[in-house]
Each structure stands twice: as structure tokens, then as C-alpha cells.
Amino acid sequence: MTTAVKQKPTIFGSLKLQPQTRKILAHLNKRGSISPMEALVTYGCFRLAAQIFKLRQVGYNIVTDVRKDNVAHQYARYVLRKN
């Protein structure tokens, strides 16, 4: 298993982000976490994992929290960790 070196997010990295990715980042900054269903309903984002990947690439520390709903279906909730 390889460990990636965490970099601090910079304004330059954030400027490269697409509009939908910026909306997801704003949501994470405001609310702290987001699920795929919230992203779909609120922002029309079908591929939240891809947006999270882009945010991680520019240095944001986002943790995946796997949860189960009331009928035992698993889903991911992405949590922004502020250092």
C-alpha cells in the first residue's frame, strides 16, 4: 500500500476546478459533508466520486464514510477534514 503525500490546497489548484466541483466544495465547506443523493438532488451531480477525486488531487483532505440506510443499503458520505 502506498501513502500519498498530502499537500495543502492552494488558490491556484482551486481555480482549475470546474463549476460543479466548486459547488461541491462550497457545500463541503458550509455543511461539512455530502452524500451522492444530496449531490444529485441539489447540484445534478451524477458522479460525486469523480468530483471528490478532483478535490483530493488539488489537496483537500476528504474522508469517505461508508454508511447503511434503513434497509441496509450501503452508501458513501464524504466528509471534509479541516487541518
Secondary structure as UniProt FT lines:
FT   HELIX           11..15
FT   HELIX           19..31
FT   STRAND          33..34
FT   HELIX           36..43
FT   HELIX           48..57
FT   TURN            58..59
FT   STRAND          62..68
FT   TURN            70..71
FT   STRAND          74..80
//
